[in-house]
Amino acid sequence: MLKEFKKYKTKENYIVLSILIIFTLIWLFLFLNFSTLWAQDSFWYARLGENLATGNGFTLDGVNPHAQYPLGLPLLVIPLFFILGDIFSAGVITMFLLSLGSVILAYNLGKEISPFVGLTSAILLASHNLFIFNSMSVMTETPFMFFSILGLYLFMKSYKKRILIIPSIICITFSILIRYDGFFLIFPIALYMIYRRKDFEEFFFSKKTFTAIGIGILVLGSWFLRNMIAFGTPLFNAHSSGDGSTGLSPNTIWEFSKQIIYTGYLFPILALLGIMVALLFYKKNIEIRVYLLWVLTYVLFHSWWWARGPRFYGEILILLCFFIAIEFDYLIKIYKKKRGLLKKITYLLILLLVFEQLFIFYSGSINHESTIYTLNRYDPIREASEYANKNLPEDAVYIFPEYVVYTNFLNKKEITTYQSGLNHLLSTKGTIYFFTDNLHPWITGPFIPKGGEILLSVPLQQGTSVKVALYPQEIKTFEKDSGEKVINATIWKIEGFEIVG
């Protein structure tokens, strides 16, 4: 037992432990200042997990089955929800644990090349602004990155240690349940099987492989059968905008590819150079070729989707850090006569990358969406709702733009969304309050008062509609500086209305 323990007492493992501790301290600082989630999707994932755990099914409202988002992420937060009793804390802590796992995975990927590559990969990942941000974000980027790359890593390892095929397929299956992008792992997996085609029969026709495939089919089959029964289609998702902005073309590929420049100042340049080094000088390394194909596959197929922001590079961030580490390692090894000088330059570059990413995170430069300013972005809505809970009457009607977000904070008997709430204008004599915010501009836009009134088209039961002018009185506005713009939420009271057309 003592011998087993001693083999882990290496200099590299102590450094990895130090990286994990420093990352944990940064995360704890952020968590102690945590008050709300940052994105509408995060509230949806949290609500889905909470309803699933409390017996209300995979639903947002406790009634209607949901399949716009897959099951994986909500399922992940349930274990900690049972322990903590708070879905938001459970979600954020789950992201933290997956982040720690990702740093360890980055080290193990790199260690296959050299301890230096492993340590560099871990350091670059742990300090990256997007990675730190995602550790506080209940979103799919970090879980998908972890399970998809771990699945690939274990799949290639399973050719030597067959039992690893079972956790490999479980990870790949879970990545599909988190984001359907996981289906495209078939391409790098197929490439590796082609490289190892001499071992195909022995590998594929084994009890462990059949067991793993059976588990994957059972889990995915159950989910798709549920969707087929509920919606008449196995795949029901949010990846199509319906306005023509989805599709794969040179333009969409360029639109997503160029977003990499927002991952840092030096970082994207070194990442692209690292990919070139891996392509040119590691042709005999099968594992590196597989990781390269996954990066290419991911970029190509993610370019199809209308949401092509820089935050989606968080799903392959481990590999980008890995390629930078390979690049540094290659330069040190190739120029043996200047190894000492190149080591110093390399260590300086690593230090610069670390400070660059921390600066980006704490300054809000380059990409405002994934910085410290964006965390707790929904504070104004929380504050507005808490104000209403304490200061406004119980017997009024409260109308808000987004059901899932507002019902986390607003505790009133009569609550409804804009769509349904408009009917109250023509059917109630009671007091009506409504909320506006600039976090859901596609919903709240028509409800922002202009010239002291709000002009709306209210549908009637007969299929017709009337134009109604509302005369609101501002009760209170709550604001938060997000670095890029001021986020706000306002409570209004309807003082009167009239039909104008």
Protein Blocks (a to p, Z undefined) as FASTA:
>chain_A
ZZmmmmmmcfklmmmmmmmmmmmmmmmmmmmmgfbdfbfklmmmmmmmmmmmnonajafk
opaccfkbcfklmmmmmmmmmmnopaklmmmmmmmmmmmmmmmmmmmmmmmmomklmmmm
mmmmmmpmklmmmmmcccfklmmmmmmmmmmmmmmmmmmmmmlmmmmmmmmmmmmmmpmk
lmmmmmmmmmmmmmmmmmmmmmmmcfklmmmmmmmmmmmmmmmmmmmmmnopabdcfkbg
onopaccdfklmmmmmmmmmmnojklmmmmmmmmmmmmmmmmmlmklmmmmmmmmmmmmm
mmmpmblcfklmmmmmmmmmmmmmmmmmmmmmmmmmlmmmmmmmmmmmmmmmmmmmmmmm
mnopoilmlcfklgoklmmmmmmmmmmmmmmcfkbccddfblklmmmmmccfbdcdfklm
mmmmmmccbdcdddddfklmmlmmmmpcgehiacdddddfkopacddddddddfbdcddd
ehjaccdddddddfbdcdfZZ
